[in-house]
Amino acid sequence: MKVTIIGAGNVASHLAPALERAGYIINEVYARRIDEAERISQNLYSANTSDNLDFSGSDSVLFLIAVSDYAIEQIAGEIVLPDQCLIVHTSGSIPMSVLELTASDSIGVLYPLQTFSRNRKISFPEIPILTEANTPEGLAMLEQVGKSLSKRVALVDSEKRLQLHLAAVFVNNFVNHMLTIGDEITSENNLDFSLLEPLIRETVDKAIEIGASDSQTGPAIREDHSTMEMHMELLEENESYQRLYKIISKSIIDSKNL
Ligand SMILES: NC(=O)c1ccc[n+]([C@@H]2O[C@H](COP(=O)([O-])OP(=O)(O)OC[C@H]3O[C@@H](n4cnc5c(N)ncnc54)[C@H](OP(=O)(O)O)[C@@H]3O)[C@@H](O)[C@H]2O)c1
C-alpha cells in the first residue's frame, strides 16, 4: 500500500520510517519547505518530496496529515487528491469532520497516543493507536495500519479522543512542567536534579500500579499548613510559582472531599 505523508515535524519523522518498516511504501512526503521534506525522505527507501499540495497524479491510497493542529483545516481545504483514497490526520484534539473539506469521501483519524520529539527514539509497538473513520472500509484500512505498527489499536470517536487528549495534557504536559520547575529549583540552589530521579520514577510506577489518587503523599494531602507556609516563603521571589503551588495544593486538599 502506498502512503503519502503531509508534514515533516515530530510525528511525521517517526511515523514515516515506522510505516516503511511495517511494509508500507512511503510514496511522497510533503512539507511547505522542501528541505524539511528531504530531511524525512533521506531516511526512507524511495519517497518523492513535494512542496505542492496537488496530488491529483499520485497513486497513494492513504494520505496522512501530520501538521500542526491549526494548519490541518487549511491543508484540508487546499489539498488536491486522487480518486479513491483515504485521508486522515494524526491529531488528538481536532475532530475528524475537518477533513470533510477535502474532496475525498473517505476520511479518518490515526492518533498515536504518545509524546513524540524528533530526535528521541520511541517504541511504536507500545503506543496506543486510536482510529476513527467515516466508512467501514476506511476503518478496516486504519485498523490494518494500526495493527502493523502497534500491539494496541482502538476505535475512539472525535468526542472521546478530545477527552483523552485533555487527560493526556494533564499526565504529560503538566507533569513535565512540574519537572521543569523542580529542575529550576535544584539548579538555582546548586543541587543535583538526579537526586530526584528515583522519586520521579516511583511516582509514575506507583500511580500506574495502585492508582494515582491512592498514591498521593506530601504536605497538601496531610493539610500540613506550616510546611506549605515555609514553601511559600521560599517562592517569595516568584509570584507565578507561588500561585501555582497554592492552586495545586488546594486542588489536592479538595480532592479528599470528592
Ligand atoms: N508531537 C506529539 O507528541 C504528538 C503526538 C500525537 C499526535 N500529534 C499530532 O500530530 C500532528 C503533528 O504534530 P507534530 O508534533 O509533528 O508537529 P510539529 O513537530 O510542530 O510539526 C508541524 C509540521 O506542520 C507543518 N506546518 C505547520 N503549519 C503549516 C502550514 N500552514 N502549511 C503546511 N505545513 C505546516 C510544519 O512545517 P514548518 O516546519 O514549515 O513549520 C511541520 O512540518 C498534530 O496534529 C499533533 O496534534 C503530536
The ligand as an SDF file (V2000), in Angstrom:
LIG
                    3D

 48 52  0  0  0  0  0  0  0  0999 V2000
    4.2630   15.6670   18.9820 N   0  0  0  0  0  0  0  0  0  0  0  0
    3.4560   14.8660   19.6250 C   0  0  0  0  0  0  0  0  0  0  0  0
    3.8100   14.4220   20.7120 O   0  0  0  0  0  0  0  0  0  0  0  0
    2.1520   14.4220   19.0210 C   0  0  0  0  0  0  0  0  0  0  0  0
    1.5790   13.2290   19.4840 C   0  0  0  0  0  0  0  0  0  0  0  0
    0.3990   12.7620   18.8850 C   0  0  0  0  0  0  0  0  0  0  0  0
   -0.2020   13.4980   17.8590 C   0  0  0  0  0  0  0  0  0  0  0  0
    0.3640   14.6840   17.4710 N   0  0  0  0  0  0  0  0  0  0  0  0
   -0.3130   15.4150   16.3810 C   0  0  0  0  0  0  0  0  0  0  0  0
    0.4250   15.2360   15.1790 O   0  0  0  0  0  0  0  0  0  0  0  0
    0.3450   16.4330   14.3740 C   0  0  0  0  0  0  0  0  0  0  0  0
    1.7460   16.9360   14.0900 C   0  0  0  0  0  0  0  0  0  0  0  0
    2.3620   17.2660   15.3150 O   0  0  0  0  0  0  0  0  0  0  0  0
    3.9550   17.4290   15.4150 P   0  0  0  0  0  0  0  0  0  0  0  0
    4.3120   17.3610   16.8640 O   0  0  0  0  0  0  0  0  0  0  0  0
    4.6300   16.5300   14.4480 O   0  0  0  0  0  0  0  0  0  0  0  0
    4.1150   18.9420   14.9470 O   0  0  0  0  0  0  0  0  0  0  0  0
    5.4800   19.7360   14.6950 P   0  0  0  0  0  0  0  0  0  0  0  0
    6.6540   18.9340   15.0750 O   0  0  0  0  0  0  0  0  0  0  0  0
    5.2820   21.0810   15.3300 O   0  0  0  0  0  0  0  0  0  0  0  0
    5.4790   19.8920   13.1080 O   0  0  0  0  0  0  0  0  0  0  0  0
    4.4520   20.5820   12.4800 C   0  0  0  0  0  0  0  0  0  0  0  0
    4.5690   20.3870   10.9810 C   0  0  0  0  0  0  0  0  0  0  0  0
    3.4610   21.0830   10.4020 O   0  0  0  0  0  0  0  0  0  0  0  0
    3.9440   21.9390    9.4010 C   0  0  0  0  0  0  0  0  0  0  0  0
    3.0710   23.0920    9.2450 N   0  0  0  0  0  0  0  0  0  0  0  0
    2.6770   23.9790   10.1660 C   0  0  0  0  0  0  0  0  0  0  0  0
    1.8590   24.8950    9.6210 N   0  0  0  0  0  0  0  0  0  0  0  0
    1.7560   24.5770    8.3070 C   0  0  0  0  0  0  0  0  0  0  0  0
    1.0530   25.1310    7.2210 C   0  0  0  0  0  0  0  0  0  0  0  0
    0.2830   26.2220    7.3630 N   0  0  0  0  0  0  0  0  0  0  0  0
    1.1820   24.5380    5.9980 N   0  0  0  0  0  0  0  0  0  0  0  0
    1.9460   23.4470    5.8440 C   0  0  0  0  0  0  0  0  0  0  0  0
    2.6350   22.8560    6.8410 N   0  0  0  0  0  0  0  0  0  0  0  0
    2.5280   23.4160    8.0610 C   0  0  0  0  0  0  0  0  0  0  0  0
    5.3150   22.3550    9.9000 C   0  0  0  0  0  0  0  0  0  0  0  0
    6.0500   22.8920    8.8500 O   0  0  0  0  0  0  0  0  0  0  0  0
    7.2120   24.0030    9.1190 P   0  0  0  0  0  0  0  0  0  0  0  0
    8.3960   23.2160    9.6230 O   0  0  0  0  0  0  0  0  0  0  0  0
    7.3990   24.6230    7.7860 O   0  0  0  0  0  0  0  0  0  0  0  0
    6.6640   24.9500   10.1650 O   0  0  0  0  0  0  0  0  0  0  0  0
    5.8320   20.9930   10.3820 C   0  0  0  0  0  0  0  0  0  0  0  0
    6.2330   20.1810    9.3150 O   0  0  0  0  0  0  0  0  0  0  0  0
   -0.5310   17.4170   15.1590 C   0  0  0  0  0  0  0  0  0  0  0  0
   -1.8550   17.2750   14.7150 O   0  0  0  0  0  0  0  0  0  0  0  0
   -0.4060   16.9290   16.6030 C   0  0  0  0  0  0  0  0  0  0  0  0
   -1.5200   17.2530   17.3860 O   0  0  0  0  0  0  0  0  0  0  0  0
    1.5260   15.1520   18.0040 C   0  0  0  0  0  0  0  0  0  0  0  0
  1  2  1  0
  2  3  2  0
  2  4  1  0
  4  5  1  0
  4 48  2  0
  5  6  2  0
  6  7  1  0
  7  8  2  0
  8  9  1  0
  8 48  1  0
  9 10  1  0
  9 46  1  0
 10 11  1  0
 11 12  1  0
 11 44  1  0
 12 13  1  0
 13 14  1  0
 14 15  2  0
 14 16  1  0
 14 17  1  0
 17 18  1  0
 18 19  2  0
 18 20  1  0
 18 21  1  0
 21 22  1  0
 22 23  1  0
 23 24  1  0
 23 42  1  0
 24 25  1  0
 25 26  1  0
 25 36  1  0
 26 27  1  0
 26 35  1  0
 27 28  2  0
 28 29  1  0
 29 30  1  0
 29 35  2  0
 30 31  1  0
 30 32  2  0
 32 33  1  0
 33 34  2  0
 34 35  1  0
 36 37  1  0
 36 42  1  0
 37 38  1  0
 38 39  2  0
 38 40  1  0
 38 41  1  0
 42 43  1  0
 44 45  1  0
 44 46  1  0
 46 47  1  0
M  CHG  2   8   1  16  -1
M  END
$$$$
